[in-house]
Amino acid sequence: METAKTRKFKKRLEGVVTSDKADKTIVVKVERRFKHPKYSKFVFKSAKYSAHDEKNEAKVGERVTIVESRPYSKTKTWELFKQS
């Protein structure tokens, strides 16, 4: 029997706000850099995530950190953690 509690930490992503038009929702563009397995060149890939912003405080162009959360809608499963 396991006595120590196992704790699952939420994923965190850092990116730039690309849209804040919707109420309580922001769209965050997250870029990642990795080395191509065959050509050994560094490649950038990006993804966009919809995140919940309860107070509508994030603005376009700001760097923010988002964390996993409960599903707020069909596409919104992240929430704003902090602004940089």
C-alpha positions in Angstrom: 0.0 0.0 0.0 1.3 3.4 -1.0 1.5 5.9 1.9 2.8 8.9 0.1 0.2 10.9 -1.9 0.9 11.0 -5.6 0.2 14.4 -7.1 -0.5 15.2 -10.7 0.8 18.6 -11.7 -1.0 20.7 -14.3 0.7 21.4 -17.6 1.9 25.0 -18.1 2.5 26.7 -21.5 3.9 30.1 -22.2 2.9 32.1 -25.3 1.7 35.4 -26.7 -1.9 36.6 -26.8 -3.1 36.9 -30.4 -6.8 37.7 -29.8 -8.9 39.0 -26.9 -12.1 39.8 -28.8 -14.3 37.2 -27.1 -15.7 37.8 -23.6 -13.6 36.0 -20.9 -11.6 34.2 -23.6 -8.1 34.8 -25.1 -6.3 33.0 -27.8 -2.6 32.2 -27.0 0.0 31.3 -29.6 2.6 28.9 -28.2 5.8 28.3 -30.1 8.2 25.4 -29.6 11.6 24.8 -31.0 13.1 21.4 -31.7 15.8 19.8 -33.7 14.7 18.0 -36.9 15.5 14.3 -36.5 16.8 13.9 -40.1 18.2 17.2 -41.1 19.5 18.4 -37.7 18.1 21.8 -38.3 16.2 23.7 -35.6 12.5 24.0 -36.5 9.8 26.2 -35.0 6.2 24.9 -34.6 3.3 26.8 -33.2 -0.1 26.0 -31.8 -3.0 28.2 -30.8 -4.9 27.5 -27.5 -8.2 29.1 -26.3 -7.9 30.0 -22.6 -10.3 31.3 -20.0 -9.6 34.8 -18.8 -12.1 35.5 -16.0 -11.3 39.2 -15.6 -10.6 40.1 -19.2 -7.1 41.4 -18.1 -4.9 40.0 -20.9 -4.3 42.2 -24.0 -3.0 41.4 -27.5 0.8 41.1 -27.6 1.4 40.2 -23.9 3.3 37.2 -22.9 1.2 34.9 -20.6 1.3 31.6 -18.9 -1.7 29.2 -19.2 -2.4 26.0 -17.3 -4.6 23.0 -17.8 -8.1 23.3 -16.4 -11.6 21.8 -16.6 -13.3 22.1 -19.9 -15.1 25.5 -20.1 -16.4 24.8 -23.6 -15.7 22.5 -26.6 -12.3 24.1 -27.4 -11.5 26.0 -24.1 -9.6 23.7 -21.7 -6.9 26.1 -20.5 -7.0 29.1 -18.2 -4.9 32.2 -17.6 -2.3 31.7 -14.9 -0.2 34.8 -15.0 0.9 37.7 -17.2 4.5 38.6 -17.8 
